[in-house]
Amino acid sequence: MNLKTVIGAITLACVGVSSTPAFAQQAGAQQPQGWMWGFGVAASQDVYTDFDNRVVPIPIIGYTGEKLRVYGPFIGYELFRESGFTLDAQLVPIFAGYEEDDSAVFTGMDDRDFSYAAGVGLNYNTGSWVYSLSTNADILGKFDGYQASARIGKRFRINNFMIEPSIGVNYQDSNYVDYYYGVRPEEATAFRSAYNGDSALNTEVRVAISTRQFLGGMTRLEVGATFFDDSISDSPLTDDDTALNAMLVYTRFF
């Protein structure tokens, strides 16, 4: 298990916890504040050829204040709140990339590094519906690009459980796709052609179930699938156009 795998799993857990409507709907004075701890497990696929599926245990530490939220490497600061709208400034890790020894398909290629991005997120809650828009750009100069996403979800409460299906799209610009899925001319071989990645619009579906029934904290199970654009699935580095993921997380305030 390499460092990227661990950081990526922690990132998925932290972002999942911080973005859940179960937390968002308790915003403002009613939202619990202070330090939280937790643990979980994340399982994920990748569309890279012969890239092992990952199952990783996750430690979680976070903080929620009146405006500041910190969940591991994910940091958000509320800039505006009015009539169901919230606007946040965000710092988010970009867990992507690979090391040469992760798969035989990368032999002779330079590593592609994870990065960190800054951006904003706009959310709107009305009744049981949740709408979100976000965008962020690389600030470490790894891929020198940006991403943007839009998502719509609906909450259903059944007894003490919140069920949250959602669907969204994620746009990744050509710099992002080319860096993580492209093959440079000097990396091309007889079995791996050069490839210049174009921008991608991926589709994501998720279902999350959360409850405060167990052990005095928040338990959340989320399963999802990402359907990748042709500009990613056509890369000589990939062998599929769909990736599945699942995550189980428990968090509790100190």
DRENPA-3360 file (N, C-alpha, C; in nm, 2 decimals, always signed):
BEGIN
1 = MNLKTVIG = +0.08/-0.12/+0.00/+0.00/+0.00/+0.00/+0.09/+0.12/+0.00 ~ +0.08/+0.21/-0.11/+0.17/+0.32/-0.11/+0.10/+0.44/-0.05 ~ +0.18/+0.55/-0.04/+0.13/+0.67/+0.03/+0.01/+0.73/-0.05 ~ +0.01/+0.73/-0.18/-0.10/+0.79/-0.25/-0.23/+0.71/-0.22 ~ -0.22/+0.58/-0.21/-0.34/+0.50/-0.17/-0.40/+0.55/-0.04 ~ -0.32/+0.56/+0.06/-0.36/+0.60/+0.19/-0.42/+0.74/+0.19 ~ -0.35/+0.84/+0.13/-0.40/+0.97/+0.12/-0.53/+0.98/+0.05 ~ -0.54/+0.91/-0.06/-0.66/+0.91/-0.14/-0.78/+0.86/-0.06;
9 = AITLACVG = -0.76/+0.75/+0.01/-0.87/+0.69/+0.09/-0.92/+0.79/+0.20 ~ -0.82/+0.85/+0.27/-0.86/+0.95/+0.37/-0.93/+1.07/+0.31 ~ -0.88/+1.11/+0.19/-0.95/+1.22/+0.12/-1.09/+1.19/+0.09 ~ -1.12/+1.07/+0.03/-1.25/+1.03/+0.00/-1.34/+1.03/+0.12 ~ -1.29/+0.98/+0.23/-1.37/+0.98/+0.35/-1.40/+1.12/+0.40 ~ -1.30/+1.20/+0.40/-1.31/+1.34/+0.46/-1.41/+1.42/+0.37 ~ -1.40/+1.41/+0.24/-1.49/+1.48/+0.15/-1.63/+1.43/+0.16 ~ -1.64/+1.30/+0.18/-1.77/+1.24/+0.19/-1.84/+1.29/+0.32;
17 = VSSTPAFA = -1.77/+1.29/+0.43/-1.82/+1.34/+0.55/-1.86/+1.48/+0.55 ~ -1.77/+1.56/+0.49/-1.80/+1.71/+0.49/-1.91/+1.75/+0.40 ~ -1.93/+1.67/+0.29/-2.03/+1.71/+0.19/-2.17/+1.65/+0.22 ~ -2.18/+1.56/+0.32/-2.31/+1.50/+0.34/-2.42/+1.60/+0.38 ~ -2.54/+1.59/+0.32/-2.65/+1.68/+0.36/-2.69/+1.66/+0.50 ~ -2.66/+1.54/+0.56/-2.69/+1.52/+0.70/-2.62/+1.62/+0.79 ~ -2.49/+1.67/+0.75/-2.42/+1.77/+0.82/-2.47/+1.91/+0.77 ~ -2.49/+1.92/+0.64/-2.53/+2.05/+0.58/-2.66/+2.10/+0.63;
25 = QQAGAQQP = -2.75/+2.02/+0.66/-2.88/+2.06/+0.70/-2.88/+2.11/+0.84 ~ -2.77/+2.09/+0.92/-2.76/+2.14/+1.05/-2.68/+2.26/+1.06 ~ -2.67/+2.34/+0.95/-2.58/+2.45/+0.95/-2.62/+2.55/+1.05 ~ -2.52/+2.64/+1.07/-2.54/+2.76/+1.15/-2.53/+2.72/+1.30 ~ -2.62/+2.78/+1.38/-2.61/+2.77/+1.52/-2.65/+2.63/+1.57 ~ -2.73/+2.56/+1.49/-2.77/+2.42/+1.53/-2.67/+2.32/+1.50 ~ -2.57/+2.35/+1.42/-2.47/+2.25/+1.39/-2.37/+2.23/+1.50 ~ -2.35/+2.10/+1.54/-2.25/+2.07/+1.64/-2.11/+2.13/+1.60;
33 = QGWMWGFG = -2.04/+2.19/+1.70/-1.91/+2.25/+1.67/-1.81/+2.19/+1.76 ~ -1.68/+2.18/+1.71/-1.57/+2.13/+1.78/-1.50/+2.03/+1.70 ~ -1.41/+1.95/+1.77/-1.33/+1.85/+1.71/-1.40/+1.72/+1.70 ~ -1.38/+1.65/+1.59/-1.44/+1.52/+1.57/-1.33/+1.41/+1.54 ~ -1.36/+1.29/+1.57/-1.27/+1.18/+1.53/-1.36/+1.07/+1.47 ~ -1.29/+0.98/+1.40/-1.37/+0.87/+1.34/-1.28/+0.77/+1.27 ~ -1.34/+0.67/+1.21/-1.27/+0.57/+1.13/-1.36/+0.51/+1.03 ~ -1.31/+0.44/+0.94/-1.39/+0.38/+0.83/-1.31/+0.29/+0.74;
41 = VAASQDVY = -1.37/+0.26/+0.63/-1.30/+0.17/+0.53/-1.35/+0.22/+0.39 ~ -1.26/+0.23/+0.30/-1.30/+0.27/+0.16/-1.25/+0.16/+0.06 ~ -1.34/+0.13/-0.03/-1.31/+0.04/-0.14/-1.33/+0.11/-0.27 ~ -1.23/+0.10/-0.36/-1.25/+0.17/-0.49/-1.18/+0.09/-0.60 ~ -1.23/+0.11/-0.72/-1.17/+0.07/-0.85/-1.10/+0.18/-0.92 ~ -1.03/+0.15/-1.02/-0.97/+0.25/-1.11/-0.98/+0.19/-1.25 ~ -0.99/+0.28/-1.35/-1.00/+0.24/-1.49/-0.86/+0.22/-1.56 ~ -0.75/+0.24/-1.49/-0.62/+0.21/-1.54/-0.61/+0.06/-1.56;
49 = TDFDNRVV = -0.54/+0.02/-1.66/-0.52/-0.13/-1.69/-0.45/-0.20/-1.58 ~ -0.50/-0.31/-1.54/-0.43/-0.39/-1.44/-0.40/-0.31/-1.31 ~ -0.47/-0.21/-1.28/-0.46/-0.14/-1.15/-0.54/-0.20/-1.05 ~ -0.47/-0.24/-0.94/-0.54/-0.32/-0.83/-0.65/-0.24/-0.77 ~ -0.76/-0.31/-0.74/-0.87/-0.25/-0.65/-0.81/-0.22/-0.51 ~ -0.86/-0.12/-0.45/-0.81/-0.08/-0.32/-0.91/-0.09/-0.21 ~ -0.87/-0.15/-0.10/-0.95/-0.15/+0.02/-0.87/-0.10/+0.13 ~ -0.90/+0.01/+0.19/-0.81/+0.08/+0.28/-0.88/+0.12/+0.41;
57 = PIPIIGYT = -0.83/+0.09/+0.53/-0.88/+0.14/+0.65/-0.85/+0.29/+0.66 ~ -0.94/+0.37/+0.73/-0.93/+0.52/+0.73/-0.94/+0.57/+0.87 ~ -0.83/+0.64/+0.92/-0.85/+0.72/+1.04/-0.90/+0.86/+1.00 ~ -0.98/+0.92/+1.08/-1.04/+1.05/+1.05/-1.03/+1.15/+1.16 ~ -0.99/+1.27/+1.14/-0.99/+1.38/+1.24/-1.04/+1.50/+1.17 ~ -1.12/+1.58/+1.24/-1.18/+1.70/+1.18/-1.22/+1.80/+1.28 ~ -1.26/+1.92/+1.23/-1.30/+2.03/+1.31/-1.41/+2.10/+1.24 ~ -1.52/+2.14/+1.32/-1.63/+2.22/+1.26/-1.65/+2.34/+1.35;
65 = GEKLRVYG = -1.63/+2.46/+1.29/-1.66/+2.58/+1.37/-1.78/+2.65/+1.31 ~ -1.79/+2.78/+1.35/-1.91/+2.86/+1.30/-1.90/+2.87/+1.14 ~ -1.78/+2.90/+1.09/-1.76/+2.91/+0.95/-1.65/+2.82/+0.89 ~ -1.55/+2.78/+0.97/-1.44/+2.70/+0.93/-1.47/+2.55/+0.95 ~ -1.44/+2.47/+0.85/-1.46/+2.32/+0.86/-1.33/+2.26/+0.80 ~ -1.27/+2.17/+0.88/-1.15/+2.10/+0.84/-1.17/+1.95/+0.86 ~ -1.16/+1.88/+0.75/-1.18/+1.73/+0.76/-1.05/+1.67/+0.69 ~ -0.95/+1.64/+0.77/-0.83/+1.59/+0.71/-0.77/+1.70/+0.62;
73 = PFIGYELF = -0.74/+1.66/+0.49/-0.69/+1.76/+0.40/-0.79/+1.85/+0.33 ~ -0.92/+1.83/+0.36/-1.02/+1.91/+0.30/-1.05/+2.03/+0.40 ~ -1.05/+2.15/+0.34/-1.07/+2.27/+0.42/-1.18/+2.36/+0.35 ~ -1.28/+2.40/+0.43/-1.38/+2.49/+0.37/-1.41/+2.60/+0.47 ~ -1.44/+2.72/+0.41/-1.47/+2.84/+0.49/-1.59/+2.90/+0.43 ~ -1.70/+2.92/+0.51/-1.82/+2.97/+0.46/-1.81/+3.12/+0.44 ~ -1.84/+3.17/+0.32/-1.83/+3.31/+0.28/-1.96/+3.37/+0.28 ~ -2.07/+3.30/+0.26/-2.20/+3.36/+0.25/-2.31/+3.25/+0.28;
81 = RESGFTLD = -2.42/+3.30/+0.35/-2.53/+3.21/+0.37/-2.66/+3.29/+0.37 ~ -2.75/+3.25/+0.29/-2.88/+3.33/+0.28/-2.98/+3.25/+0.21 ~ -3.10/+3.23/+0.28/-3.22/+3.17/+0.22/-3.19/+3.03/+0.15 ~ -3.12/+2.95/+0.22/-3.08/+2.82/+0.17/-2.96/+2.81/+0.08 ~ -2.90/+2.92/+0.05/-2.78/+2.92/-0.03/-2.66/+2.93/+0.06 ~ -2.55/+2.86/+0.03/-2.42/+2.88/+0.10/-2.31/+2.88/+0.00 ~ -2.22/+2.97/+0.02/-2.10/+2.98/-0.07/-1.98/+2.96/+0.02 ~ -1.89/+2.86/-0.02/-1.77/+2.83/+0.05/-1.65/+2.85/-0.03;
89 = AQLVPIFA = -1.54/+2.90/+0.03/-1.41/+2.88/-0.03/-1.35/+2.75/+0.02 ~ -1.28/+2.68/-0.07/-1.24/+2.54/-0.05/-1.10/+2.52/-0.09 ~ -1.03/+2.44/-0.01/-0.90/+2.38/-0.05/-0.92/+2.23/-0.05 ~ -0.90/+2.16/-0.16/-0.92/+2.02/-0.17/-0.81/+1.95/-0.23 ~ -0.77/+1.83/-0.18/-0.67/+1.75/-0.25/-0.73/+1.69/-0.38 ~ -0.64/+1.67/-0.47/-0.67/+1.60/-0.60/-0.60/+1.47/-0.60 ~ -0.67/+1.37/-0.55/-0.61/+1.23/-0.55/-0.63/+1.17/-0.69 ~ -0.52/+1.17/-0.76/-0.52/+1.11/-0.89/-0.38/+1.07/-0.92;
97 = GYEEDDSA = -0.36/+1.00/-1.03/-0.22/+0.97/-1.07/-0.18/+0.83/-1.03 ~ -0.05/+0.80/-1.05/+0.01/+0.67/-1.03/+0.16/+0.68/-1.02 ~ +0.21/+0.57/-0.98/+0.36/+0.55/-0.98/+0.39/+0.44/-1.08 ~ +0.51/+0.44/-1.13/+0.54/+0.35/-1.24/+0.52/+0.20/-1.21 ~ +0.54/+0.17/-1.08/+0.53/+0.02/-1.05/+0.39/-0.01/-1.01 ~ +0.29/+0.08/-1.02/+0.15/+0.04/-0.99/+0.09/-0.05/-1.09 ~ +0.14/-0.05/-1.22/+0.09/-0.14/-1.32/+0.19/-0.15/-1.43 ~ +0.19/-0.27/-1.50/+0.28/-0.28/-1.61/+0.26/-0.18/-1.72;
105 = VFTGMDDR = +0.13/-0.13/-1.73/+0.10/-0.04/-1.84/+0.18/+0.09/-1.82 ~ +0.23/+0.12/-1.70/+0.31/+0.25/-1.68/+0.46/+0.23/-1.69 ~ +0.50/+0.11/-1.73/+0.65/+0.09/-1.74/+0.71/+0.19/-1.84 ~ +0.82/+0.26/-1.79/+0.89/+0.35/-1.87/+0.82/+0.49/-1.87 ~ +0.72/+0.51/-1.79/+0.65/+0.64/-1.79/+0.69/+0.72/-1.66 ~ +0.69/+0.85/-1.66/+0.70/+0.93/-1.54/+0.58/+0.91/-1.45 ~ +0.61/+0.92/-1.32/+0.49/+0.92/-1.23/+0.40/+1.04/-1.25 ~ +0.28/+1.03/-1.22/+0.18/+1.14/-1.22/+0.14/+1.16/-1.08;
113 = DFSYAAGV = +0.16/+1.28/-1.03/+0.15/+1.31/-0.89/+0.01/+1.36/-0.85 ~ -0.04/+1.34/-0.73/-0.16/+1.40/-0.68/-0.12/+1.55/-0.65 ~ -0.23/+1.63/-0.64/-0.21/+1.77/-0.62/-0.30/+1.83/-0.52 ~ -0.31/+1.96/-0.51/-0.40/+2.03/-0.42/-0.46/+2.15/-0.50 ~ -0.59/+2.17/-0.48/-0.66/+2.27/-0.56/-0.74/+2.37/-0.47 ~ -0.76/+2.49/-0.52/-0.84/+2.59/-0.45/-0.96/+2.63/-0.53 ~ -1.07/+2.65/-0.47/-1.19/+2.68/-0.55/-1.30/+2.73/-0.46 ~ -1.42/+2.73/-0.52/-1.54/+2.77/-0.44/-1.65/+2.66/-0.47;
121 = GLNYNTGS = -1.74/+2.65/-0.37/-1.86/+2.56/-0.38/-1.98/+2.64/-0.35 ~ -2.09/+2.62/-0.43/-2.22/+2.69/-0.40/-2.32/+2.58/-0.38 ~ -2.39/+2.58/-0.27/-2.50/+2.48/-0.24/-2.63/+2.55/-0.22 ~ -2.73/+2.48/-0.26/-2.87/+2.53/-0.23/-2.96/+2.42/-0.18 ~ -3.02/+2.44/-0.07/-3.10/+2.34/+0.00/-3.25/+2.40/+0.00 ~ -3.34/+2.32/-0.06/-3.48/+2.36/-0.05/-3.56/+2.24/-0.03 ~ -3.63/+2.24/+0.09/-3.70/+2.12/+0.13/-3.61/+2.00/+0.14 ~ -3.64/+1.89/+0.06/-3.55/+1.77/+0.07/-3.45/+1.77/-0.05;
129 = WVYSLSTN = -3.45/+1.87/-0.13/-3.36/+1.87/-0.25/-3.24/+1.95/-0.22 ~ -3.12/+1.90/-0.27/-2.99/+1.96/-0.25/-2.93/+1.98/-0.39 ~ -2.89/+2.10/-0.42/-2.82/+2.13/-0.55/-2.68/+2.19/-0.51 ~ -2.58/+2.15/-0.59/-2.45/+2.20/-0.56/-2.37/+2.22/-0.69 ~ -2.29/+2.32/-0.69/-2.19/+2.36/-0.80/-2.06/+2.38/-0.73 ~ -1.95/+2.34/-0.80/-1.82/+2.37/-0.74/-1.72/+2.37/-0.86 ~ -1.61/+2.44/-0.83/-1.50/+2.44/-0.93/-1.37/+2.47/-0.85 ~ -1.26/+2.41/-0.90/-1.13/+2.43/-0.83/-1.02/+2.42/-0.93;
137 = ADILGKFD = -0.91/+2.48/-0.90/-0.79/+2.48/-0.99/-0.67/+2.44/-0.92 ~ -0.58/+2.37/-0.99/-0.45/+2.32/-0.94/-0.37/+2.44/-0.89 ~ -0.32/+2.43/-0.76/-0.23/+2.53/-0.71/-0.09/+2.49/-0.69 ~ -0.06/+2.36/-0.72/+0.08/+2.31/-0.70/+0.15/+2.29/-0.83 ~ +0.08/+2.33/-0.94/+0.15/+2.32/-1.07/+0.18/+2.18/-1.12 ~ +0.10/+2.09/-1.08/+0.11/+1.95/-1.13/+0.05/+1.93/-1.27 ~ -0.08/+1.96/-1.28/-0.14/+1.94/-1.41/-0.19/+2.08/-1.46 ~ -0.18/+2.18/-1.38/-0.21/+2.32/-1.43/-0.35/+2.33/-1.50;
145 = GYQASARI = -0.44/+2.27/-1.44/-0.58/+2.27/-1.50/-0.68/+2.29/-1.39 ~ -0.81/+2.26/-1.43/-0.92/+2.28/-1.33/-1.03/+2.18/-1.35 ~ -1.11/+2.17/-1.25/-1.23/+2.08/-1.26/-1.35/+2.16/-1.22 ~ -1.47/+2.12/-1.26/-1.60/+2.18/-1.22/-1.70/+2.06/-1.21 ~ -1.79/+2.08/-1.12/-1.89/+1.97/-1.10/-2.03/+2.03/-1.06 ~ -2.13/+1.96/-1.10/-2.27/+1.99/-1.06/-2.34/+1.87/-1.01 ~ -2.42/+1.88/-0.91/-2.49/+1.76/-0.85/-2.62/+1.80/-0.80 ~ -2.72/+1.71/-0.82/-2.85/+1.72/-0.76/-2.88/+1.60/-0.68;
153 = GKRFRINN = -2.94/+1.62/-0.56/-2.97/+1.50/-0.47/-3.10/+1.53/-0.40 ~ -3.16/+1.42/-0.35/-3.28/+1.43/-0.27/-3.27/+1.35/-0.15 ~ -3.32/+1.40/-0.03/-3.31/+1.33/+0.09/-3.45/+1.27/+0.13 ~ -3.44/+1.14/+0.17/-3.56/+1.07/+0.22/-3.53/+1.03/+0.36 ~ -3.62/+1.06/+0.46/-3.60/+1.01/+0.59/-3.69/+0.90/+0.62 ~ -3.63/+0.79/+0.66/-3.71/+0.67/+0.70/-3.67/+0.64/+0.85 ~ -3.76/+0.66/+0.94/-3.73/+0.65/+1.08/-3.61/+0.73/+1.12 ~ -3.50/+0.67/+1.16/-3.38/+0.74/+1.20/-3.27/+0.73/+1.10;
161 = FMIEPSIG = -3.31/+0.70/+0.97/-3.21/+0.69/+0.87/-3.24/+0.79/+0.76 ~ -3.13/+0.85/+0.71/-3.14/+0.95/+0.60/-3.09/+0.88/+0.47 ~ -3.17/+0.87/+0.37/-3.12/+0.81/+0.24/-3.11/+0.92/+0.14 ~ -2.99/+0.93/+0.07/-2.96/+1.04/-0.02/-2.91/+0.99/-0.15 ~ -3.00/+0.97/-0.25/-2.95/+0.94/-0.38/-2.92/+1.07/-0.45 ~ -2.82/+1.07/-0.54/-2.78/+1.19/-0.61/-2.72/+1.15/-0.75 ~ -2.72/+1.24/-0.84/-2.65/+1.23/-0.97/-2.58/+1.36/-1.00 ~ -2.47/+1.34/-1.07/-2.39/+1.46/-1.10/-2.30/+1.44/-1.22;
169 = VNYQDSNY = -2.24/+1.55/-1.26/-2.15/+1.55/-1.37/-2.02/+1.62/-1.32 ~ -1.91/+1.58/-1.37/-1.78/+1.63/-1.33/-1.70/+1.66/-1.46 ~ -1.67/+1.79/-1.48/-1.59/+1.83/-1.59/-1.44/+1.84/-1.56 ~ -1.36/+1.78/-1.63/-1.21/+1.79/-1.62/-1.15/+1.84/-1.74 ~ -1.07/+1.95/-1.73/-1.02/+2.02/-1.85/-0.91/+1.93/-1.92 ~ -0.87/+1.98/-2.04/-0.78/+1.90/-2.12/-0.64/+1.88/-2.05 ~ -0.60/+1.98/-1.97/-0.47/+1.97/-1.89/-0.48/+1.86/-1.79 ~ -0.59/+1.85/-1.72/-0.61/+1.74/-1.62/-0.61/+1.60/-1.69;
177 = VDYYYGVR = -0.69/+1.59/-1.80/-0.70/+1.46/-1.86/-0.57/+1.42/-1.93 ~ -0.50/+1.52/-1.99/-0.37/+1.48/-2.06/-0.27/+1.44/-1.96 ~ -0.27/+1.51/-1.84/-0.16/+1.48/-1.74/-0.18/+1.34/-1.68 ~ -0.31/+1.31/-1.65/-0.33/+1.18/-1.58/-0.36/+1.06/-1.67 ~ -0.40/+1.09/-1.80/-0.44/+0.98/-1.89/-0.37/+0.98/-2.02 ~ -0.29/+1.09/-2.04/-0.22/+1.10/-2.17/-0.09/+1.02/-2.17 ~ -0.03/+1.00/-2.29/+0.10/+0.94/-2.30/+0.18/+1.03/-2.39 ~ +0.29/+1.08/-2.33/+0.38/+1.17/-2.40/+0.45/+1.10/-2.51;
185 = PEEATAFR = +0.49/+1.17/-2.62/+0.56/+1.11/-2.73/+0.68/+1.03/-2.69 ~ +0.76/+1.08/-2.59/+0.88/+1.01/-2.54/+0.84/+0.88/-2.46 ~ +0.72/+0.87/-2.42/+0.67/+0.75/-2.34/+0.61/+0.65/-2.43 ~ +0.59/+0.68/-2.55/+0.52/+0.58/-2.64/+0.61/+0.46/-2.67 ~ +0.54/+0.35/-2.69/+0.61/+0.22/-2.72/+0.53/+0.15/-2.83 ~ +0.58/+0.04/-2.87/+0.50/-0.04/-2.97/+0.37/-0.09/-2.92 ~ +0.36/-0.10/-2.79/+0.23/-0.14/-2.72/+0.15/-0.03/-2.66 ~ +0.21/+0.09/-2.66/+0.14/+0.20/-2.59/+0.16/+0.33/-2.67;
193 = SAYNGDSA = +0.06/+0.36/-2.75/+0.08/+0.47/-2.84/+0.07/+0.61/-2.77 ~ +0.13/+0.71/-2.83/+0.12/+0.84/-2.77/-0.03/+0.88/-2.77 ~ -0.07/+0.96/-2.67/-0.21/+1.00/-2.66/-0.21/+1.13/-2.59 ~ -0.29/+1.22/-2.66/-0.31/+1.36/-2.61/-0.45/+1.37/-2.56 ~ -0.47/+1.38/-2.43/-0.60/+1.38/-2.37/-0.68/+1.51/-2.39 ~ -0.81/+1.49/-2.42/-0.89/+1.61/-2.43/-0.98/+1.62/-2.31 ~ -1.05/+1.73/-2.30/-1.14/+1.75/-2.18/-1.24/+1.64/-2.17 ~ -1.29/+1.62/-2.05/-1.38/+1.51/-2.02/-1.50/+1.56/-1.94;
201 = LNTEVRVA = -1.62/+1.50/-1.96/-1.74/+1.52/-1.88/-1.79/+1.39/-1.83 ~ -1.76/+1.36/-1.71/-1.79/+1.23/-1.65/-1.92/+1.24/-1.57 ~ -1.99/+1.12/-1.56/-2.12/+1.12/-1.49/-2.10/+1.03/-1.36 ~ -2.16/+1.08/-1.25/-2.15/+1.01/-1.13/-2.29/+0.99/-1.07 ~ -2.31/+0.87/-1.01/-2.43/+0.84/-0.94/-2.39/+0.79/-0.80 ~ -2.47/+0.83/-0.70/-2.43/+0.78/-0.56/-2.56/+0.76/-0.48 ~ -2.55/+0.67/-0.39/-2.66/+0.65/-0.29/-2.59/+0.65/-0.15 ~ -2.63/+0.73/-0.06/-2.57/+0.73/+0.08/-2.68/+0.71/+0.18;
209 = ISTRQFLG = -2.65/+0.64/+0.28/-2.74/+0.62/+0.40/-2.66/+0.66/+0.52 ~ -2.73/+0.75/+0.60/-2.66/+0.80/+0.72/-2.76/+0.79/+0.84 ~ -2.70/+0.77/+0.96/-2.78/+0.77/+1.08/-2.70/+0.80/+1.20 ~ -2.76/+0.85/+1.30/-2.70/+0.88/+1.43/-2.74/+0.77/+1.54 ~ -2.79/+0.66/+1.49/-2.84/+0.55/+1.58/-2.73/+0.48/+1.66 ~ -2.61/+0.48/+1.61/-2.51/+0.39/+1.66/-2.40/+0.46/+1.74 ~ -2.38/+0.42/+1.86/-2.26/+0.47/+1.94/-2.25/+0.62/+1.96 ~ -2.36/+0.69/+1.95/-2.36/+0.83/+1.97/-2.29/+0.92/+1.87;
217 = GMTRLEVG = -2.27/+0.86/+1.75/-2.20/+0.94/+1.64/-2.28/+0.93/+1.51 ~ -2.22/+0.97/+1.40/-2.27/+0.96/+1.27/-2.21/+0.84/+1.19 ~ -2.30/+0.75/+1.15/-2.25/+0.64/+1.06/-2.31/+0.67/+0.92 ~ -2.22/+0.65/+0.82/-2.26/+0.68/+0.68/-2.20/+0.58/+0.59 ~ -2.29/+0.52/+0.51/-2.25/+0.43/+0.40/-2.28/+0.49/+0.27 ~ -2.18/+0.49/+0.18/-2.20/+0.55/+0.05/-2.15/+0.46/-0.06 ~ -2.23/+0.43/-0.16/-2.19/+0.35/-0.28/-2.21/+0.44/-0.40 ~ -2.12/+0.42/-0.50/-2.14/+0.50/-0.62/-2.07/+0.44/-0.74;
225 = ATFFDDSI = -2.09/+0.51/-0.85/-2.03/+0.47/-0.98/-2.00/+0.59/-1.06 ~ -1.88/+0.59/-1.12/-1.84/+0.70/-1.22/-1.83/+0.64/-1.36 ~ -1.90/+0.71/-1.45/-1.90/+0.67/-1.59/-1.81/+0.77/-1.67 ~ -1.70/+0.72/-1.72/-1.60/+0.81/-1.77/-1.62/+0.85/-1.92 ~ -1.59/+0.97/-1.95/-1.59/+1.02/-2.09/-1.50/+0.94/-2.18 ~ -1.53/+0.94/-2.31/-1.45/+0.87/-2.41/-1.30/+0.92/-2.41 ~ -1.28/+1.05/-2.38/-1.15/+1.10/-2.38/-1.06/+1.03/-2.27 ~ -1.12/+0.97/-2.17/-1.05/+0.89/-2.07/-1.05/+0.75/-2.10;
233 = SDSPLTDD = -1.16/+0.69/-2.14/-1.17/+0.55/-2.17/-1.10/+0.51/-2.30 ~ -1.07/+0.61/-2.39/-0.99/+0.58/-2.51/-0.84/+0.58/-2.49 ~ -0.80/+0.63/-2.37/-0.66/+0.63/-2.34/-0.60/+0.49/-2.35 ~ -0.48/+0.48/-2.40/-0.41/+0.34/-2.40/-0.37/+0.30/-2.25 ~ -0.39/+0.38/-2.16/-0.36/+0.35/-2.02/-0.48/+0.29/-1.95 ~ -0.60/+0.29/-2.01/-0.72/+0.24/-1.94/-0.78/+0.12/-2.01 ~ -0.86/+0.05/-1.94/-0.93/-0.07/-2.00/-1.07/-0.08/-1.96 ~ -1.13/+0.03/-1.91/-1.27/+0.03/-1.87/-1.32/+0.17/-1.88;
241 = DTALNAML = -1.45/+0.19/-1.87/-1.51/+0.32/-1.87/-1.60/+0.35/-1.75 ~ -1.59/+0.25/-1.65/-1.68/+0.26/-1.53/-1.59/+0.22/-1.41 ~ -1.61/+0.30/-1.30/-1.54/+0.26/-1.18/-1.64/+0.27/-1.06 ~ -1.64/+0.17/-0.98/-1.73/+0.16/-0.86/-1.65/+0.19/-0.73 ~ -1.72/+0.24/-0.64/-1.66/+0.27/-0.51/-1.76/+0.26/-0.40 ~ -1.71/+0.23/-0.28/-1.80/+0.22/-0.16/-1.72/+0.27/-0.04 ~ -1.79/+0.33/+0.06/-1.72/+0.38/+0.18/-1.81/+0.37/+0.30 ~ -1.76/+0.33/+0.41/-1.83/+0.32/+0.53/-1.75/+0.40/+0.64;
249 = VYTRFF = -1.82/+0.50/+0.70/-1.75/+0.59/+0.79/-1.83/+0.62/+0.91 ~ -1.76/+0.62/+1.03/-1.82/+0.66/+1.15/-1.74/+0.78/+1.21 ~ -1.82/+0.88/+1.25/-1.75/+1.00/+1.31/-1.83/+1.04/+1.44 ~ -1.76/+1.10/+1.53/-1.82/+1.15/+1.65/-1.74/+1.27/+1.71 ~ -1.81/+1.36/+1.76/-1.75/+1.48/+1.83/-1.69/+1.43/+1.96 ~ -1.57/+1.49/+1.99/-1.51/+1.47/+2.12/-1.60/+1.51/+2.23;
% end
